[in-house]
Amino acid sequence: MTDSSIPTTAPPAPTLGEAFNYWLKLGFISFGGPAGQIAMMHQELVERRRWISEHRYLHALNFCMLLPGPEAIQLAIYISWLMHGVKGAVMAGVLFFLPSFVLLSLLAGIYLNFGDVPAVQGIFYGIKPAVVAVVLFAAWRIGSRSIKNEVLFAIAVLAFVGIFFFSIDFPWIVLAAGMLGAIGGKLMPAKFKAGGGHGASNKQYGPALIDDDTPPPAHAKFTWTKLAATVIAFVLIWAVAMAMIAGSADLFGMGAFFTKAAFLTIGGAYAVLPYVYQNAVDHYHWLTGPQMMDGLALGETTPGPLIMIVTWVGYLGGVSKAVFANPVMAGLAGAAVATFFTFLPSFLFILVGGPLVEATRGELKFTAPLTAITAAVVGVILNLATFFAWHTFWPKATAAVPFGGPFDAIPMVIAIACFVALWKYKADIMKVIAVCALLGLTLSFLA
């Protein structure tokens, strides 16, 4: 954009209807994981529409990066809350995940009814090794940014050993890492300084509706009364929702579990997936390990945050536990419960923390405990990649006989090729998975 083409006046404020149209569109096109979603919002909201300035956008993003939960949807909630208050926050958040919820629920129903068709099995045969590569690439990407010294590397190794060899639950690993970070931050502060992050760019796109010096709107101003009222309102919403499903022990268990999981998604969806797996597969038996992998594969190819895998888990869990006699009703009930309780805390974090952030407007820093937790997350994600690789390369193996049955070399070759494509050639994740799905389908006809 040349100087002569830079606008000199701020755009008009969008109506609630205009904002609705944008957030609905974003819900249908938000592919590419959090990085892609954040880039899409920057291009549209900062560069093209100029609803918010780049500095304010990055300020909000830095806050969302510190929170548990999916940062992209929380950023959408934050920006829409600034513009249109609580109504805007609810609208943006729901529309961000609603298309993905409908699509994954539909795919789960099709999967349960037609998953044993050879062509469908062939597609998943090709997709599974791609998922191994995607998760491994996520570990590398996060690790390359966050593990800057031998102390953080040791924390990552300890996290991997703890969850892989001793099956320590994810929350305990997070707690231990946080304590190590708190202690290490005092004893060795240089080792726990966070690097990277989102710095402000010098790009200018003209005056924004919410510009660098625009004061917070009245609804975004902090008061202790507003904070207390917001917390009480969310506790009541949660309690009423739990009371509504109290008649079903399985749905009630889902509500309690996904509420807890929502507060543990530090480091993104990949970090909490092992915790979801441990409980959904091993403890509650809502679905099997291979079904979890299939759901993750579909989650990578549908719009919305990757944590939408919980919709898949809830749908299959509702059916497997027969929470209703009708399997479609059972699946939708499970999917709705898992999704609602996973995302409810995201709204709480923004509506409670947003006014505090707007009041300070200071540059937010990663704390030493969070730095240590991020390092531990790398080890946890590596464990997830190892687990998926094990099930993919030794499809008939069991915990009792970890390398039982034949070794399948074809998925390993596919996984290596996918990782190279992602790492060296920066290939698009969706395109990689699509190619692998076609390859698997082709192999199913040749078998």
QUIUR-V470514 format. One line per field, one symbol per residue. ss: DSSP state (a for helix, b for strand, c for the rest). phi: phi as a letter, one per 20 degrees, with the letter a starting at -180 (. if undefined). Layout:
# QUIUR-V470514
ss = ???
phi = ???
This chain:
# QUIUR-V470514
ss = ccaaaccccccccccaaaaaaaaaaaaaacccaaaaaaaaaaaaaaaacccbcaaaaaaaaaaaaaccccaaaaaaaaaaaaaaaaaaaaaaaaaaaaaaaaaaaaaaaaaaaacccaaaaaaaaaaaaaaaaaaaaaaaaaaaaacccaaaaaaaaaaaaaaaaccccaaaaaaaaaaaaaaaaaacaaaacccccccccccccccccbcccccccaaacccaaaaaaaaaaaaaaaaaaaaaccccaaaaaaaaaaaaaaccccccaaaaaaaaaaaaaaacccccaaaaaaaaaaaaaccccaaaaaaaaaaaaaaaccccccaaaaaaaaaaaaaaaaaaaaaaaaaaaaaaaaaacccccccaaaaaaaaaaaaaaaaaaaaaaaaaacccccccccccccccaaaaaaaaaaaaaaacccccaaaaaaaaaaaaaaaaaac
phi = .fgfefgdcffffffffffgfffffffedeenmgfffffffffeeeeeelfbfffffffffgfffeefoffffffffffffgecmfgfffffffffdfgfffffffffffffecfefgfffffffffgfffgffffffffffffededbfffffffffffffefedlffggffffffffffffffeecgffdffdmndefeefccngdgdegdffgfgfeeebfffffffffffffffffffffdffdffffffgfffffffedefnnfffegffffgefeeeelfbegfffffffffffddfnffffgfffffffffffelfcfffffffffffffffgffegffffgffeeggffffelefedfefgfffffffgffffffffffffgfeecfdfcffcfcfnfedffgfffffffffffeedlffgfffffffffffffffeef
